[in-house]
Amino acid sequence: MRLFMYKKFGHIFVSLQKLAQALLLPLIFVQVIIILEWLSTYVASINLFVWKLQDYMPIIFAIGVAIGFVERKSSLVGLCAAIFYIVGISVALKNSFTAQSFYGIFCGICAVWLYNRLKDVHIPKRFLFLKQEHLMILVTIVVSVVINFLLQPIVFYFDQFGIKMGELIKDRYAVAAMFNGFCNRLLVPIGLHHLLYGFVALQLGKYKEVQGEIVRYANGDSSAGFIMAGLYPVAIFRLPAAALAIFCGLPKEERKKNKGTFLTTILTTILTGVTEPIEYLFIFTSPILYLIHAGLAGLTCFISAQLNVRIIYSYFPGLFSYFINCGPGENTHYIFYIGAGLFVVYFMVFYFAIKLFHIPVNRYLSFNQRTTSKRNEQAQVNYIARRYIEALGGVGNISELFSCTTRLRIVVNDTKLVDQAQIKDTGALGVNKIGNNYVQIIVGMGVDDIYREIESICNEAKERSET
């Protein structure tokens, strides 16, 4: 059944993975807006700048998604996305359509679709006065008029779907929060939790012509923030409790060797809200334990909403985000009461589960043993990158390469050539093979260094083959 689903819908799943990755770029912009909004309470002159930025959120999403979608981060595709959005707005104004962030995402995806079809087009010699970049811009202008005219009603109805969903969950925030918390954690292993976050943060509900929990919260909507609040105790208290339980469950010699790694990981999770390094310690060793974690996350969100805790997070729900966003919130101090109470529950559940079921949580800790020498560290990164390339079937089998906070996302020509055992032996926290063309390698917090090294090696190999 799983194989059938991947064969039928594998290309859609890969596209959703790319979209989830591409969303990270403009979501950083949202983080900046919220930080500036927080600073504007202390520096009044910033306030006007903040709201100007918010007005331009849709076009930022169009450009950010388009650039994030393509492998080499071409600036040309960003320009095409901006053109697509600007042309679309002229059509939208005639239809009394208020552009939201989703509309910017839609424009970005359309620009990428056009870019991928035009980037390799060879212009006939008689038209060589027209450069490929000029052709792409001209075609974008023409096609954007047609697509925006034909498809804008669909985009309009998607916006209406977000509004209707907001009306449906009104006075049912506890159930909605529980569903969001459970699904958010459940989607982490396949990397699609960013899409759910994007819908809730940018599209759900409406207030004063703006949509999404984050934007409504920033505009003073008293109903925004209940759904997202419950993930704060998960990041600040419960996952550190799980990490502590895993640490206590290690043999004595392993505890000594990994003490610094666990301390760093726990502090990172508490301060920044980046939970994946801890979650990957047990996602692949015990899916049942992870399912329990997702269920308890949903329960935490339910309790939080029942206590009328109202706060949003801009990127990850850590202490840093808490202090920036707690000002307009309500009952935010309950986060610490909920978290402290459930800290004990999480620790007990994880510790006894590890002991009773002999879960091998120490299997994926070897990668974190880094040397202090920069030269040795660079050599280690180079070694890991080359091992990953070899395990992925070589440079020729790698079609596209992306990275996010903790994982590598790779489009390959054939997943049958991928050696999962070698990837895990190299130190990966986990590997996901999806369909015939998509692989995720869960690396951890050092993913950017390895991503850049793999990209550099692949580019060098391609340049040598072309010469």
C-alpha positions, 0 to 999 in steps of 0.5 A, a space after each residue: 500500500 505504501 509503495 503504491 501511494 509513493 508510486 502514484 503520488 510520489 511526485 506530489 510528495 516531493 513537491 510538498 517537501 520542496 515547498 516546505 523547504 522553500 517556506 523557511 526563507 520567507 518565514 525568517 522575514 516573519 521572524 524579523 517583523 515580530 522582532 521589530 514589532 517588539 522593538 517598536 514598543 521601546 523605539 517608537 520610530 520603528 513602528 511605521 517601518 514594521 507596518 510597511 514591512 507587513 504590507 509587503 509580506 505577500 511579495 516577500 513570500 513570492 520572492 522567498 518561496 521562488 528563490 528557496 524552491 530552485 537549487 542554485 538560489 537564482 535571483 532571476 526566479 525571484 525577479 520573475 516571482 515579483 513580476 508575477 505578483 505585481 501583475 496579479 495584484 492589478 488583476 486582483 484589485 479589479 476583483 476586490 481581492 485582498 492579497 494574503 501571504 498564500 497568494 504570494 506563495 502561489 505567485 512564487 510557485 508559478 514563477 518557479 514553474 515558468 523558470 524551470 521550463 524556460 531556463 534551458 530553452 535555446 533561442 534561435 540565432 535570428 533572435 540572439 539580440 534577445 537574451 534568455 533573461 529578457 525572454 524569461 521576463 517577457 514570457 512571465 509578464 504575458 503568462 502571469 496575466 493569463 494565469 492570474 485571470 484564470 486561477 485567481 478565483 481558486 486562490 480566492 476560495 482558498 483564502 475563504 477556506 482559511 476564513 471558514 476554518 477560522 469560523 468553524 473552530 471559534 469557541 472550539 480552540 482547545 480541540 483545534 489546538 490539540 489537533 494542531 499540536 498532534 499533527 505538527 509533531 507527527 509531521 516532523 519525521 517527513 518534514 511537512 510540519 512547516 506546511 501546517 505551521 504556514 497555514 495556521 500562522 498565515 492563513 487561518 481566520 480573518 481580522 481587519 482584512 488580514 489572515 493567519 494567527 501571527 498577523 491577526 495577533 500582531 494586529 490585536 485580534 483577541 482570538 489569535 494565539 490559542 492554537 499555537 500557545 501549547 507548543 511552548 511547554 513542549 519545547 521549553 519543558 517536555 522535550 528537555 525532560 525526554 532528553 534528560 530521560 534518554 541521558 539517564 538511560 545511557 550506560 555510565 561510559 556513554 553518559 560521560 562521553 555525551 554529557 556536553 552534547 546533551 547539555 548543549 542540545 537541551 539549552 538550544 531547545 529551551 532557548 530557541 525552540 528547535 526541537 528536532 535534535 532531541 526528537 531525532 534521538 527517538 523518532 527512528 529508534 522507537 516510532 511508538 515512543 514518538 507517537 506517544 510524544 505526538 499524542 502528549 503534545 496534542 494533550 498539552 496544547 489542549 490543556 493550554 487552550 483550556 486555560 486560555 493561554 494566548 501567545 504565538 511563536 514566529 519561528 520556533 517556540 523557545 524562550 527567546 520567542 516567548 519574551 518577544 511575543 508574550 506582551 500582547 498575550 494572555 495567561 502566558 505564565 501558565 506555560 511554566 506551570 503546565 510545563 513544570 507539571 508535565 516535565 515529570 510525566 515526560 521524564 517518567 514515561 521516556 525513562 521507563 519506556 527506554 528501560 522496559 523496551 530496551 530502546 537503543 537511543 545511543 545508536 545515533 550519538 556518535 556523530 556529535 563527537 566533534 574534535 576541537 581543531 578547526 582543521 580536523 573538523 573541516 576534514 571530518 565534514 569533508 569525509 562525511 560529505 563524501 561518504 554521503 555522496 557515495 551512499 547516495 549513488 554518486 554525484 551523477 545520482 544527485 539531481 537536487 540538494 536542499 537543506 533546512 534546520 536539521 536535515 538534508 533534502 535530496 532529489 535523486 535519479 534513483 533511490 535504489 542506488 541509495 545505501 541507507 546503512 552507509 548513511 547511518 554508519 556515517 552518523 546520520 540520525 535517520 534516513 527517509 527514502 520516499 518513492 523513487 526520487 526523494 531522500 531525507 538525511 537527518 543530520 542534526 545541527 551541523 547540517 549547513 556545513 555538510 550541505 555546503 561541502 556536498 554542494 561544493 564537491 558536486 559542483 566541482 565534479 560537474 565542472 570537471 565533467 563539462 570540461 
